[in-house]
Amino acid sequence: MKLHALIAGALALAAGTTAGHAQDAAPEWLGGALKKPLSETRIGITVLYPGSNAYQAKYAETAEAYTAELGLDATVMDPQGDPATQFNQIQDMSSQNMDAIVVWPTSQNALIPAIGGASRAGIPVITSNSPIGEGGRRYVAAHTGPDDCIQAEQSAEMLGEALGGSGEIVVVEGTPGYTVSILRKNCFLDRLADAYPDVTILESQPADWNRERAQTVMETFLTKYGDEIDGVYAFDDGMGLGVVSALKGAGKQPGDVKVVTCNQFGEGWDQMREGWMTGTNKQSPVDDAILAIQTAVKVANGIEVPETQKIDTPKVTPDNVDAFERPSW
């Protein structure tokens, strides 16, 4: 209980509000007047799969702590990565006539009918972290989160530079068909082809954002290609840590294989300082969750918001890693 209070207090300070006035007055970041007290504002939040990695777990923890700090009537749900479960959650929230719904989508297209139904019922939907497919975006009031295409381009640049412009790499992907996976693959490939045409890909396999599966995939790559592998691109740091475990198990030394990922975790920060990680980018699940919730509150109160709002994701390399605080996730 004491830890929860400390987390909530820190989040409140970061967001520019305090528990003492959250329910009685509009917070400074709102940019307008409340239609009704925050304690009567009902927000539903469904998060991709908090059990799959540290980033999603921290996002869900932040969502629970921050909505409690604001005094919102909020529910945070876990669909466990299943589009059918999340579809039903969105429909249930719509039937409860929520003031706004935040969705971290499990699927690019499968949720569109449910999100469309919420929109037609007059309930604004905010997509967070990952956008839904193009066909459903007319039903979405706003989208918040990182720019996954920029992150993937940054990863291509860091890996290409680390390899001196040439070499052979393998790729460890996220879940096929998931929007973030599509962006982090296609934008990486496009940037690599444009800027580093002499870097070639030996093979690419999914590991579904799971560290243990990523280790298994990398072990298979090492068995198949051995010393041919000069570099690895993993779609997130959790899978990157699985790659590092496989490299250590194969007797590799730090830097023998260049490993580049997206959205650094705390253990990834440690491994970069030890020479195992070559490049990544900063992406905060705390910032990610807070931005989505603040946007949902604004929309619920009729305040105009940009169609898309991004969180910053600067490059992190061994040269500047100490300038970034170690992630707590």
N, C-alpha and C positions, 0 to 999 in steps of 0.2 A: 504493500500500500504506500509505504514511504517512497519507494522507487517510482511508482506511478505518479505520485504528486510532484516529484522532482522533474520527471519527463514533461508532464503537463505544464509545469511552471516555466520550464525552458522554452517550450513551444510557444507559450503565450507571449513571452518576452520577444521571441524572434518575430512573431506576427504583429507586434505592436498593440497588444490588447492585454487586459488583466481580467482575472476572474471576478473582481469586484464590480465591474461595470458591464461585463459582456452581455448579460441578459437584459439590462435596463437601457442601454444606449447603443447607438450604431458605432461599431469599431471604426477607427480612422481609415482603414484600408477599404471600407465599403464604398466610399465615394457617393453616398446618398443617404436617404432616410429609410428606416425599417418600415415595412408594411405591418409587421406584427413582431412581438418580442422574439428573440432568438430561441427562447425556451419553448415557443410554440411553433417553431420552424422545423418541419420534418424532412430529414434528408436520408435517403437510402444509398448505401455504398456497397458495391460488389467488386471484389478485388481478385484478379486472375487466379492466383494459387499461392497464398502466403506460405504454404508448407514446402514449396519447391526450392526456394533459395533465400539468402539473407536479405536481399534487396526487397523482395516482396513482403517478407515478414516485417521488416522495418517500416515499410509503407503502411501496412495494416495497423501496426502498433501506433504509428503516428496518427492515422485517421481516427482511431479510437480515442487517443489522448487529446487530440486537438478539438474534436467535436465536443468532448466532455468539457474541456476548458472553456469553449465558447458558450456552453449551456444549450447546445442544439439537442433536439429530439432526434437522435441519429442511430442507425443500425448499420454495422459493418459485417458483410457476409463473405463467405469463402466458397466459391463454386468448385474448388479443387480442380481447376483447369478444364472442367467439362462444359462445353457450350450448351448442352441440353439443360443442365442444372442452372446455369446462369440465365438462360432464356426464361425459365420458370421463375427465377428470382425477380427478374425485371417485370414480368407479368404480375407477380404478387405485389410488388411495390406500386405498380400502376393501379391495381385494384384498391390499394390502401390510400390512393390519392395523395402521394407524397408531394411536397413542395418542389423537390428537385431530386434527380437520381444521378449518381456518379457511377460510371461503368468503366472498369479496366477490362477491356474485352478479351474473352477467351478465343474468339474467332473473328476473322475479317468480315465474313458475310452471314454466318448462321444466325446472328442476333438481330439482323436488320428488321425483320417483322416485329419483334418484341419492342425494339426501340421506336419503330414507326408507330406502334400502338400507343406507347407512352406519349409520344409527341402529339398524336391526334386527340389524346385525352387531356391535352393542355399541360402536361407535366414536362418541364424542360429536362433534357438529358445532357450531361457533360461526359464526354469520353476522356479518359485519363491515361497517360503514358503511351497507349497504342491507339491509333485511329481505327475506325471500322472501314469497311470497303466503300468505294466511291459512291455506289448506289444508295447507301444509307445516310450519307452525310447531310442531306437536306433535312433529316429528322433531328440532327444534333445541334443543340444551342451553342456549344463551344467545345473546343478541344484544348487540353493542356498537357504538357509533358516535354520530354527531350525531343530534339530533332534527330531521329535515328539515321537519316541519310547523311547528315553532317558527321555524326559519330563514325559511321562506316567509312566515309571518305577520309576522316582523320586517321583511322586505323590503317587504311591502305597506304597513306603517306608515311606513317611511322614505320610500318613494316618494310615498305620499299626503301626508305632511307637506311634502315638498320641493315638491310641486305646489300647495300651499295648498288641498288638498281637491278640486281639479277639474282636468281636462285630459284629453288623449288620449294613449294609450300603445300601444306594440307590445311583444310578448313573444317572446323567443328561448329556445326550450325545449331540453331534453336529448334523450335517445333515447326515442322513444315506447314505452310498455309497460314501461319500466324503473321499478322501485319509487320511486327517488329522483325521477325525472321526474314521476311521478304525484302524489307528495306535494308537491313544490315547485310544482306547478301548482294542484292543487285547494285546498290550504291558503292559497295566495296569493289565489286568486280569491274564496274564502269571506271572508277577512279584508278584502279590498278592497271587496267588496259590502256588508259589514256596517258598515265604518267610513268608507269614502269612496265612496258611491254615485255621486258626480258625476265620478269618474274612469272613463273608458270605454276599452275595448280596440279598437283599429282592426283588428289582426290578430295572430295567433300562429303561429309556424313553428318546427319543430325544426332544431337545428344539431348534434345528436349529440355534445355536449360538446367540439366541435372549434372552435378559434379561427378558423381560416381559413373554415370553413363559416359561422360566426356573422358574420364580416365580409361574406360574400356575401349572407346573409339580410338583414342590416341595409342593405346597399347597395340591395337590391331594395325594402325598405320605404321608403327615402329617395326612390327614383325614383317610387314609387307615391304616397306621401303627403306628401313634402316637409316644409314648415314646419308641417303639421298635427301632427306628432309632438312632444309635449311631454316624454315620458319613455319609458324602456325598462327592462324587467325581464328580465335574463338569469339563467338558472338556476345559473350558476357564474361565477367571476371570469375564467376562461380565455375563455369566450364573451363576457364583458363587455369584455375587451380587444379582441376582434375587432370589437365594436360601436364602441368608441372609435376604432379605426383607420378604420372607415367614416365616422364623424362628421368626423374630421380630413380625410379625403379629399374630403368634401363641402363643406369650407370652414367648418364650424361652429367656434365658439369654446367654450372650457371653460364649462360651465354652461348653454349654450344648450338642451341636451337633458339632462334628469336621468337618470342611469344608475345603477340599483341592481342588485346581484347577491347571490350567496351565496358563502361561503368565500373570503376574500380571498387572492390570490397576491401575491408580491413586486412584480411590475410593476403590479398593481392598487393596491397601497399607494402606489407612486410616482405613478400617475395620479390617485389621490384627492388627494394633496398638491398636485398641479398643477391641480386643479379639475375634472377630467373625470369622476370617479366621485363619486356622491352618497351612496351607502350600501352596506354589505355586512355580513358578520359574520365574526368570527375562527373558523377551524376548522383545527386542526392535524393534518396527516397523521401526524406523529410520535406525538402522543397517541393518535390513532386506531389505529395499528398496534400500539403498545405495549400498549394496553388489551386488544385482541383476543388478543394472544399471551399475556399474563399470565392472561387468563380461560381460554384453552385449557389452559395448564399447570395451573391450579387444578382444572379439570374432569377432566383426565387423572389427577390425584392424588386424586380422590374428594372434593374440597372443594366445599362448597355455594356457589353464586354466585347473584346476582340474575338473574331472567329477562331483564332488560334493564338495560344500563349505558350512560349517556350521557356524551359529552364536552361541555364547555361551549362555547357559540357566542355570545359577547356581540356586540352591535351595534357596528359601526365606522362612524363618520361623519367628515367633515372637521373637526368640532369636537373629536374625541377621538383621531384617527388617530395622533398623535404619542405617545400613551400606550401604543401597541402597538408591539412590536418588528417591524421589517420582516420578513415571512416569507421564508424561504430557498428556497421553492419557487415 
